[in-house]
Amino acid sequence: MSYSLPIETDRLTLRRYLETDYDDLLKLQSSPDVTRFLLYDPKTPEQVRQSLAGRLADVPMDTDGQALTVAVILRETGRHVGEVTLFVHQAEQRTGEVGFVFHPDFHGQGYAREASVELLRLGFEELGWHRIIGRLDHRNTGSAKLLERLGMRLEAHFVRNEFLKGEWTDELVYALLADEWKAR
């Protein structure tokens, strides 16, 4: 399977991470505001170095558990505003997941939607996937609204199914099928 990067939109460039993105990734992954609803706590500089190393690797996206995370850059200024990720759930079943993490300074400007649309396109049109989901903590209403704006529908609400950061939390699962993507 192959996919093409970088991806250019009207306002953004989605590209592979570079070694020089370390400071921007550190700002993102070490912020309690950013990691509040994520599966990890704010990361140390060393943990961010490991995270960046994983993002630098070439990922064929043909094996369960693989993930492609790309940096989202403002074309006008060259600023790193966040990242979007495609995860391979089941390669044989052609299913995956989309995720997004953006710096709070850039919330509410449509960047996450603009970038996530491109990852859905990549998943459905370039990788030939059948189904893509989005999973999140039910308290993360901003991300839930974004998944809905992307045309995804709420399929599941799992009550207190994850023990996250010292408490039981509900998980929402949104989904979109390839034929729904084509028909949008």
C-alpha positions in Angstrom: 0.0 0.0 0.0 1.2 3.5 -0.7 0.3 7.0 0.1 1.6 10.3 -0.9 3.0 13.0 1.4 3.2 15.9 1.8 -0.4 16.9 1.4 -1.2 20.6 0.7 -4.6 22.2 1.5 -5.6 25.8 1.2 -4.1 26.7 4.5 -2.0 23.7 5.6 0.8 21.4 4.8 0.6 17.9 6.2 4.1 16.4 6.1 6.3 13.9 7.8 7.9 15.0 11.0 11.5 16.3 10.9 14.2 16.2 13.6 13.7 20.0 13.8 10.1 19.6 15.0 11.2 18.5 18.4 10.5 21.8 20.2 7.0 22.0 18.7 6.3 18.4 19.6 7.6 19.0 23.2 5.2 22.0 23.5 2.3 19.8 22.4 3.1 16.6 24.3 4.2 18.2 27.6 1.1 20.4 28.0 -1.5 19.3 30.6 -4.1 21.2 28.6 -3.3 19.2 25.5 -3.0 15.8 27.1 -6.1 16.1 29.4 -8.2 13.7 27.3 -5.4 11.7 25.8 -4.2 8.2 26.9 -0.9 9.6 28.2 0.2 12.2 30.8 2.3 15.2 29.9 5.6 13.8 28.6 9.1 14.5 29.7 11.7 15.8 27.2 13.2 12.2 26.9 9.7 10.7 26.2 9.1 13.3 23.5 12.4 12.4 21.9 11.2 8.8 21.7 7.9 9.9 20.4 9.6 12.0 17.7 11.8 9.0 16.7 8.6 6.9 16.1 7.1 9.7 14.0 10.3 9.9 11.8 10.0 6.2 10.8 8.7 5.2 7.4 5.4 3.3 8.0 4.0 1.1 5.2 0.5 1.1 6.9 -0.1 -2.5 6.0 0.1 -4.2 9.5 -2.2 -4.1 12.5 -1.1 -1.5 15.0 0.9 0.7 12.7 0.3 4.5 12.8 1.2 7.3 10.5 1.4 10.7 12.4 2.0 13.8 10.3 2.9 17.3 11.4 0.3 20.0 10.5 2.0 23.2 9.4 0.4 26.6 8.6 1.5 27.3 5.0 1.4 31.1 5.5 3.8 31.1 8.5 5.4 27.7 8.7 4.1 27.3 12.3 3.5 23.8 13.6 -0.1 23.8 14.9 -0.7 20.1 15.7 -0.7 16.6 14.3 -3.1 14.1 12.8 -2.7 10.3 12.9 -4.1 7.3 11.0 -3.9 4.0 12.9 -4.2 0.6 11.2 -6.7 -1.4 13.3 -7.1 -4.5 11.2 -5.2 -4.5 7.9 -7.0 -7.6 6.6 -10.4 -6.0 7.4 -9.2 -2.6 6.0 -10.2 -0.7 9.1 -8.5 2.1 10.8 -8.8 5.1 13.2 -8.2 8.8 12.8 -6.9 11.0 15.6 -5.8 14.6 16.0 -4.0 16.7 18.6 -3.7 20.5 18.2 -2.1 23.2 20.3 -4.8 25.1 22.2 -3.7 28.4 20.5 -5.0 27.0 17.2 -8.4 25.5 18.4 -11.5 26.8 16.8 -10.0 27.8 13.5 -10.9 24.8 11.5 -7.4 23.4 11.2 -8.1 20.1 12.8 -11.1 19.5 10.4 -9.1 20.6 7.3 -6.2 18.2 8.3 -8.5 15.3 9.4 -10.5 15.4 6.1 -7.2 14.8 4.3 -6.4 11.8 6.5 -9.8 10.3 5.9 -9.2 10.8 2.1 -5.8 9.1 2.4 -7.4 6.2 4.4 -10.3 5.7 2.1 -9.0 6.7 -1.3 -5.3 5.9 -1.2 -5.1 3.0 1.3 -8.5 1.6 0.2 -9.9 1.2 3.7 -13.5 0.1 4.3 -14.1 1.8 7.7 -12.5 4.5 9.9 -13.4 5.2 13.4 -12.6 8.0 15.9 -12.5 7.2 19.7 -12.6 9.7 22.5 -13.3 10.5 26.1 -17.0 11.5 26.3 -16.1 14.7 28.1 -14.1 15.9 25.1 -17.0 17.6 23.5 -14.9 19.7 21.1 -13.5 16.5 19.5 -16.9 14.9 19.4 -18.2 17.9 17.4 -15.3 17.7 15.1 -15.9 14.0 14.3 -19.6 14.9 13.6 -18.5 17.7 11.3 -16.3 15.2 9.5 -19.5 13.2 8.7 -18.8 10.5 11.3 -21.7 9.0 13.2 -21.8 8.0 16.9 -21.9 4.2 17.0 -21.1 3.5 20.7 -21.1 5.0 24.1 -19.2 2.7 26.5 -19.9 3.5 30.1 -16.9 3.7 32.5 -14.9 1.3 30.3 -11.4 2.9 30.6 -9.5 3.7 33.8 -7.7 6.9 32.7 -5.6 9.1 34.9 -7.0 7.8 38.1 -10.7 7.6 37.1 -13.2 5.6 35.2 -14.2 7.4 32.0 -16.8 6.8 29.3 -15.6 6.3 25.7 -17.4 7.4 22.5 -16.8 5.7 19.2 -17.7 7.4 15.9 -17.4 5.7 12.5 -17.5 6.3 8.8 -17.7 3.8 5.9 -16.0 4.1 2.6 -19.4 4.3 0.7 -20.5 7.1 3.1 -17.3 8.9 2.4 -17.9 8.7 -1.4 -21.5 9.8 -1.0 -20.8 12.9 1.2 
